[in-house]
């Protein structure tokens, strides 16, 4: 890997900076950059992101970020001060495309040096690092309340593929429909079939985002583990048989208000049963479960290509929190 600093100059010579890999000795300044970034998130979405508490990131976090083969943390330095950062990673696995997936995250530049090319230089260097690992697809996330960040990624060739939706459950969520119940051991076959249908549907509507699935929808041991886990929920709609499913789990996060969120996935109702309130009833059960587990919000992802699901979450007031974006790098 080429370790030479990538150099850039801002407009009208206003900023000279160097891009390099972070070092352990940068910890205090890196910590400040993370703190400033999380303060910005709190300002944009105070009902989702809490005001950051120190330490925002530990020294161990920085050590892992710069020593793990699959990730790096790049920083921008100007006049001996760190003024920006970006984390880059490259992933591979059976559920990912054969060529793997790259990711850029935590792109942040201090206010005086924005719009002077620092962010673009950080992103370019991160792209180069990912390409050196023979990965050409790169994903990023931008808060939709942050027009500057969203438009920055669009301007660098990224397009939105997935929406992250969020809903605050409140202190007294609605009662759960009697047709909704916890999934049990005897529901495995029905739930697995519905989950497989979900995977097939996603692969059909967004073939570039999802791999073609193979049955079963979920392995038996994985299903049994979910059903037995108090921090995971799996609900079925039972109307003369199982006609819908939804899964959720508690995800702790020090960045979120309340310290956790009910991360929800695999919400699926077959087409012949849609339009009858089944999906809404499943989401109500998720919201009640979240409240019972002291999670103030439900959060989920929905493919931009899944227009029916996008419309559904609009109707039940799940706000657009962020955009998952992607681009292809030229080798």
HELIX and SHEET records of a PDB file:
HELIX    1   1 UNK A   11  UNK A   13  5                                   3    
HELIX    2   2 UNK A   24  UNK A   26  5                                   3    
HELIX    3   3 UNK A   27  UNK A   44  1                                  18    
HELIX    4   4 UNK A   59  UNK A   67  1                                   9    
HELIX    5   5 UNK A  111  UNK A  113  5                                   3    
HELIX    6   6 UNK A  118  UNK A  131  1                                  14    
HELIX    7   7 UNK A  147  UNK A  155  1                                   9    
HELIX    8   8 UNK A  185  UNK A  187  5                                   3    
HELIX    9   9 UNK A  188  UNK A  205  1                                  18    
HELIX   10  10 UNK A  220  UNK A  228  1                                   9    
HELIX   11  11 UNK A  271  UNK A  273  5                                   3    
HELIX   12  12 UNK A  278  UNK A  292  1                                  15    
HELIX   13  13 UNK A  307  UNK A  315  1                                   9    
SHEET    1   A13 UNK A   6  UNK A   9  0                                        
SHEET    2   A13 UNK A  16  UNK A  21 -1                                        
SHEET    3   A13 UNK A  71  UNK A  78 -1                                        
SHEET    4   A13 UNK A  81  UNK A  91 -1                                        
SHEET    5   A13 UNK A 101  UNK A 109 -1                                        
SHEET    6   A13 UNK A 137  UNK A 143  1                                        
SHEET    7   A13 UNK A 319  UNK A 328 -1                                        
SHEET    8   A13 UNK A 159  UNK A 168 -1                                        
SHEET    9   A13 UNK A 297  UNK A 303 -1                                        
SHEET   10   A13 UNK A 260  UNK A 269  1                                        
SHEET   11   A13 UNK A 242  UNK A 252 -1                                        
SHEET   12   A13 UNK A 232  UNK A 238 -1                                        
SHEET   13   A13 UNK A 180  UNK A 182 -1                                        
END                                                                             
